[in-house]
């Protein structure tokens, strides 16, 4: 089925090439998962470095690729920078190792910004500095699981002051059926960007900040701090994830059909994180919602309200949901608008079946945000309009 080309919508002026859905993919209303999915075509860690260097080489100086850290197992962590604008956008992907669509989307964005000459690309390069970290948990990615790979003994070797302390609550001895220890890296962040781990803070709680115990989270933190020092502010930070494969939208033009992408702002408890604002006065939840809305507007404008790529909803976010240890929460408390993407399905649910379609949806969403930031359109959106996006039943109350 041919999908329509983009048309203009406030908050998203990005243009995309019409795409054609793969006829072999299951129909939109059929949520079929796979017990033994195929992973062919996904970018591996070994392929990532050469792909990034090729983009850098052909960009004629537009794109710069740096190694900004190493995992516990010694794999390099990459950050690619493009653009010269004063507005700064940091985008990370695959902090959960089996959530890889964002990697493909970021490679597409970097290639386009590195070699494109169209007006939209030129506007982005002049208005935005984009820093993309396409694969921030390659150790987990290599074994197709959520967590990274690091033992508690390795943590205490780095931080001897933690010897004898209980393990952090988000460190597990196994994960996804694999008998290797590791962290849920998306709980390992702290709004105090200078935080040094302390035995007295362990094991911590789900609602509290994390401890920067893994080299991957420290590398992401260091990139953020470096940009903040250079520019004074990181305007927005985006975290690209995957969710369950079969959640149907409740409400909106695609009611009852599977979500393609859910969006969210930082989950910081009641009243827009009121408990945090005295210590972290830069927290601006409305700014995060405006940026998320720019993403939703851009995807819907690009593909039309009935396309499977435009089945956009709000991610699970009841009023009392609280995760201060997530990167999007920590960075939001430091003054960044932050947006969570949750794409339908993971590698072990769908394999390669929806890879192309969902990567296009994510790429369009991030490109729409880039353009909305470059033009300033994001500043004129109404953040409360974010709540007009459909959910998937969690916000529905019984009569």
Number of C-alpha atoms within 10 A of each C-alpha: 9 11 17 16 14 21 16 13 16 14 28 31 25 26 21 18 10 12 14 11 16 14 8 8 14 13 12 15 12 11 15 15 17 12 10 10 14 15 16 11 11 17 16 16 17 11 10 18 16 11 14 21 16 12 25 22 15 13 19 11 11 18 23 19 19 14 13 17 21 18 21 17 11 10 16 21 23 22 25 24 21 23 23 15 16 16 20 26 27 24 22 22 25 24 28 26 26 24 28 27 32 30 25 23 25 25 21 17 16 23 19 15 24 24 16 13 11 11 11 18 21 13 17 24 21 15 22 22 24 27 24 24 27 27 29 30 30 31 26 23 22 14 15 21 23 23 29 31 25 22 17 20 13 13 17 16 12 13 15 14 13 20 14 9 14 14 18 20 15 19 23 19 14 14 19 12 7 11 10 15 16 22 26 20 27 19 26 24 29 24 22 15 17 11 12 11 16 13 16 11 16 16 16 16 15 15 16 17 22 32 25 23 23 22 20 26 24 19 21 24 20 16 17 20 18 14 18 17 11 10 14 12 19 26 24 25 25 25 21 26 27 23 18 13 18 18 18 21 24 21 16 15 14 20 15 15 21 24 32 29 28 26 26 22 28 29 23 27 19 13 10 18 21 13 12 15 13 9 9 18 12 16 25 21 23 17 24 28 26 27 32 28 30 31 29 28 24 31 33 23 25 29 24 18 16 13 19 23 25 25 29 29 28 27 21 17 18 12 14 13 14 19 23 29 26 27 29 28 28 28 28 29 27 20 21 27 29 32 27 23 25 26 26 23 27 24 23 18 19 21 20 19 21 21 21 16 19 23 21 21 27 27 22 29 27 28 28 28 31 33 27 27 24 23 18 14 19 26 15 11 20 13 19 11 11 24 12 12 19 23 25 21 14 12 13 9 6 3 3
